[in-house]
Amino acid sequence: MNSKQFIYILILTTFFYVNALSQSTDLTKLSKVDSIVDTMNLKTEFEPSELAYSITEPFTSDTDKVRAIYYWITQNISYDYKAFLNGSYLKYDPYSKETVDDYYYKRIYHTIQIKKGVCEDYALLFQFLCKCSKIPCEMVVGYGLITRPTNLLKLSLTEDCSNHAWNAVQINKKWYLLDCTFASGYIDLNKVKFVKHRNDVYYLTPPRIFILDHHPSDSKWQLLDKPLDINSFINNAKYNRETETKSDTTTIKTN
């Protein structure tokens, strides 16, 4: 995700999706979970499995546990914009003896320790904390779109194009989509810094809304009856961004 894409996240999405959020979640109940998490003093809790236990221990339902994990991450982890710009985030060395699982764990631990990360770090952390709580969760990779689609962009994208990572989580045997990175805040390009500003439109977002700016490499994670190919994804995003301000009804438009 480039800097221009990230800066417009708050401006573009809040206006479009608030109605969908209010329809899909119990805001009063979410507020109660958030308030409990706010009382937790976990600044020195670095071990991922212990952190997962501490965050979710007050709750009994998977619904509340997922919210607690999401809320803790979006409140405590900042997007590492400088690491994104200079490529200094932890990367996997295929020539090392380190396994992929060990590499992922190192990234998760590092993210908790420094309270910063790029999109993959957010997604890995959310996935790990959920799985520690025995909640099925997957990291999804694909294309994250924020700026207005153009013909040039359409020509440059392919089905396996990937610049972003987010999550799919299973609650009560049903899969939901969320994006902790986009939900955490935005980049102030004038000050070249990340500004924390939680955006709950990316929490358990209805698939027909999520597809407006997320195209997973694996089409099953669109969670749509009729998945969109990459060209339909671009057309759909453009169509809805031009019309959503006039209606609270989102339409899936294909070629």
C-alpha positions as CSV (number, residue, x, y, z in Angstrom):
1,M,0.0,0.0,0.0
2,N,1.6,3.3,-1.0
3,S,1.5,6.5,0.9
4,K,-1.2,8.1,-1.2
5,Q,-3.5,5.1,-0.7
6,F,-3.0,5.1,3.0
7,I,-3.7,8.9,3.5
8,Y,-7.2,8.7,2.1
9,I,-8.4,5.8,4.1
10,L,-10.3,7.8,6.7
11,I,-11.7,10.3,4.3
12,L,-13.0,7.8,1.8
13,T,-14.2,4.9,3.9
14,T,-15.9,6.5,6.9
15,F,-18.4,8.3,4.7
16,F,-19.3,5.1,2.8
17,Y,-19.5,2.3,5.4
18,V,-20.9,3.6,8.7
19,N,-24.4,2.5,7.8
20,A,-23.2,-1.0,7.1
21,L,-21.3,-1.2,10.4
22,S,-24.4,-0.2,12.4
23,Q,-26.4,-2.9,10.7
24,S,-23.9,-5.7,11.2
25,T,-22.7,-5.2,14.8
26,D,-24.1,-4.4,18.3
27,L,-22.4,-1.1,19.0
28,T,-23.5,-1.0,22.7
29,K,-22.0,-4.5,23.3
30,L,-18.8,-3.6,21.5
31,S,-18.4,-0.5,23.7
32,K,-18.6,-2.6,26.8
33,V,-15.8,-4.9,25.5
34,D,-13.7,-1.9,24.5
35,S,-14.1,-0.4,28.0
36,I,-12.9,-3.6,29.7
37,V,-9.8,-3.8,27.4
38,D,-9.1,-0.1,28.1
39,T,-8.6,-1.0,31.8
40,M,-5.9,-3.6,31.0
41,N,-2.3,-2.7,31.8
42,L,-0.4,-4.9,29.3
43,K,2.4,-2.6,28.3
44,T,5.1,-5.0,29.6
45,E,3.3,-8.2,28.3
46,F,5.4,-9.3,25.3
47,E,4.9,-13.1,25.1
48,P,2.2,-13.6,22.4
49,S,0.3,-16.5,24.0
50,E,0.3,-14.8,27.4
51,L,-0.9,-11.6,25.8
52,A,-3.7,-13.5,24.1
53,Y,-4.8,-15.0,27.4
54,S,-4.7,-11.6,29.2
55,I,-6.8,-9.9,26.5
56,T,-9.4,-12.5,26.3
57,E,-9.6,-13.9,29.8
58,P,-12.5,-11.6,30.9
59,F,-14.7,-12.8,28.1
60,T,-16.6,-16.1,27.4
61,S,-17.9,-15.8,23.9
62,D,-15.8,-15.9,20.7
63,T,-17.6,-12.7,19.6
64,D,-16.3,-10.8,22.6
65,K,-12.8,-12.3,22.4
66,V,-12.5,-11.4,18.7
67,R,-13.5,-7.8,19.5
68,A,-11.1,-7.6,22.4
69,I,-8.2,-8.8,20.3
70,Y,-9.1,-6.4,17.5
71,Y,-9.6,-3.5,19.8
72,W,-6.3,-4.1,21.7
73,I,-4.3,-4.2,18.4
74,T,-5.9,-1.1,16.9
75,Q,-5.4,0.8,20.1
76,N,-1.8,-0.3,20.8
77,I,-0.1,-1.0,17.5
78,S,0.9,1.8,15.2
79,Y,1.6,1.5,11.5
80,D,5.4,1.7,11.0
81,Y,5.4,4.1,8.1
82,K,9.1,4.6,8.1
83,A,9.7,0.9,8.0
84,F,7.4,0.7,5.0
85,L,9.2,3.5,3.2
86,N,12.7,2.1,3.7
87,G,11.8,-1.6,3.7
88,S,13.3,-2.1,7.1
89,Y,10.6,-4.4,8.5
90,L,11.6,-8.0,9.3
91,K,11.8,-10.1,6.1
92,Y,12.1,-13.8,5.7
93,D,15.5,-15.1,4.5
94,P,14.9,-18.3,2.5
95,Y,18.6,-19.2,2.8
96,S,18.5,-19.3,6.6
97,K,17.8,-22.3,8.8
98,E,14.8,-20.5,10.2
99,T,11.4,-22.0,9.4
100,V,8.6,-19.9,8.2
101,D,6.7,-20.5,11.4
102,D,9.7,-19.3,13.5
103,Y,10.0,-16.3,11.2
104,Y,6.3,-15.4,11.7
105,Y,6.6,-15.8,15.5
106,K,9.7,-13.5,15.5
107,R,7.7,-10.9,13.7
108,I,4.7,-11.2,16.0
109,Y,6.9,-10.9,19.1
110,H,8.8,-7.9,17.6
111,T,5.5,-6.2,16.8
112,I,4.3,-6.6,20.4
113,Q,7.6,-5.4,21.7
114,I,8.0,-2.2,19.7
115,K,4.2,-1.6,19.3
116,K,4.7,-1.0,15.5
117,G,4.3,-2.9,12.3
118,V,3.3,-3.0,8.7
119,C,0.1,-4.6,7.4
120,E,1.5,-8.1,7.5
121,D,2.5,-7.7,11.1
122,Y,-1.0,-6.5,12.0
123,A,-2.5,-9.6,10.2
124,L,0.0,-12.1,11.7
125,L,-0.6,-10.7,15.2
126,F,-4.3,-10.8,15.0
127,Q,-4.2,-14.4,13.6
128,F,-1.9,-15.6,16.3
129,L,-3.8,-14.1,19.2
130,C,-7.1,-15.6,17.8
131,K,-5.6,-19.0,17.4
132,C,-4.2,-18.9,20.9
133,S,-7.8,-18.4,21.9
134,K,-8.9,-21.4,19.8
135,I,-10.7,-19.1,17.3
136,P,-10.2,-20.1,13.6
137,C,-8.5,-17.2,11.8
138,E,-6.6,-16.8,8.5
139,M,-4.2,-14.1,7.2
140,V,-5.5,-13.0,3.8
141,V,-3.2,-11.4,1.2
142,G,-4.3,-9.5,-1.9
143,Y,-4.7,-6.0,-3.2
144,G,-5.8,-3.1,-1.0
145,L,-7.3,-0.2,-3.0
146,I,-7.9,3.2,-1.6
147,T,-7.3,5.8,-4.3
148,R,-9.8,6.3,-7.2
149,P,-9.4,3.4,-9.7
150,T,-7.9,4.4,-13.1
151,N,-7.5,2.7,-16.4
152,L,-3.8,2.5,-15.9
153,L,-4.3,0.8,-12.6
154,K,-6.6,-1.7,-14.2
155,L,-3.9,-2.6,-16.8
156,S,-1.3,-3.1,-14.1
157,L,-3.3,-5.4,-11.8
158,T,-3.5,-9.2,-12.1
159,E,-5.5,-11.8,-10.1
160,D,-2.5,-12.6,-7.9
161,C,-1.4,-9.0,-7.4
162,S,-0.7,-8.4,-3.7
163,N,0.2,-5.3,-1.7
164,H,-1.7,-5.8,1.5
165,A,-2.7,-8.3,4.2
166,W,-5.8,-8.6,6.4
167,N,-7.8,-11.3,8.2
168,A,-10.7,-13.6,8.0
169,V,-12.0,-14.9,11.3
170,Q,-14.6,-17.5,12.2
171,I,-17.2,-16.7,14.8
172,N,-20.0,-19.2,15.6
173,K,-19.1,-21.2,12.4
174,K,-19.4,-18.2,10.2
175,W,-16.5,-16.4,8.5
176,Y,-16.1,-12.6,8.8
177,L,-13.6,-10.1,7.3
178,L,-11.6,-7.4,9.1
179,D,-8.6,-5.2,8.5
180,C,-6.6,-4.1,11.6
181,T,-4.2,-2.0,9.6
182,F,-6.9,0.2,7.9
183,A,-8.8,0.3,11.2
184,S,-5.9,1.7,13.2
185,G,-5.4,5.1,11.6
186,Y,-3.9,7.0,8.7
187,I,-0.7,8.7,7.5
188,D,-0.3,12.4,7.7
189,L,1.9,13.1,4.7
190,N,2.6,16.7,5.8
191,K,4.2,15.5,9.0
192,V,5.3,12.1,7.5
193,K,3.8,10.2,10.5
194,F,1.1,7.8,11.4
195,V,-1.9,9.2,13.2
196,K,-3.9,6.7,15.3
197,H,-7.6,7.0,14.7
198,R,-9.6,3.8,15.0
199,N,-12.0,3.2,12.1
200,D,-14.5,0.5,12.9
201,V,-15.9,0.3,9.4
202,Y,-13.2,-2.3,8.9
203,Y,-14.4,-4.6,11.7
204,L,-16.5,-7.6,10.6
205,T,-17.3,-5.7,7.4
206,P,-20.0,-7.2,5.2
207,P,-18.3,-8.8,2.2
208,R,-20.2,-6.7,-0.3
209,I,-18.7,-3.6,1.4
210,F,-15.2,-5.1,2.0
211,I,-14.8,-5.9,-1.7
212,L,-14.9,-2.2,-2.5
213,D,-11.2,-1.9,-1.6
214,H,-10.0,-5.5,-0.8
215,H,-9.3,-8.1,-3.5
216,P,-7.8,-11.3,-2.1
217,S,-5.5,-13.4,-4.1
218,D,-7.6,-16.4,-3.2
219,S,-11.1,-15.6,-4.4
220,K,-12.8,-17.7,-1.6
221,W,-11.9,-15.0,0.9
222,Q,-14.2,-12.5,-0.9
223,L,-16.9,-14.5,0.9
224,L,-19.2,-13.6,-2.0
225,D,-21.6,-16.0,-3.8
226,K,-20.2,-14.7,-7.0
227,P,-16.5,-13.6,-6.6
228,L,-15.2,-10.7,-8.7
229,D,-12.2,-11.0,-11.0
230,I,-9.7,-8.2,-10.9
231,N,-11.3,-6.2,-13.7
232,S,-14.8,-6.4,-12.1
233,F,-13.2,-5.5,-8.8
234,I,-11.8,-2.3,-10.2
235,N,-15.1,-1.5,-12.0
236,N,-17.1,-2.3,-8.9
237,A,-15.0,-0.1,-6.7
238,K,-15.2,2.8,-9.1
239,Y,-18.9,2.5,-9.6
240,N,-19.7,2.4,-5.9
241,R,-17.4,5.2,-4.9
242,E,-19.2,7.4,-7.4
243,T,-22.7,6.5,-6.3
244,E,-22.5,5.5,-2.6
245,T,-22.8,9.1,-1.4
246,K,-26.2,9.3,-3.0
247,S,-27.5,6.0,-1.6
248,D,-27.0,3.7,1.4
249,T,-27.4,0.7,-0.9
250,T,-24.3,-0.9,-2.3
251,T,-24.6,-2.7,-5.6
252,I,-22.2,-5.3,-6.9
253,K,-21.5,-4.2,-10.5
254,T,-19.6,-6.6,-12.9
255,N,-18.4,-6.3,-16.4
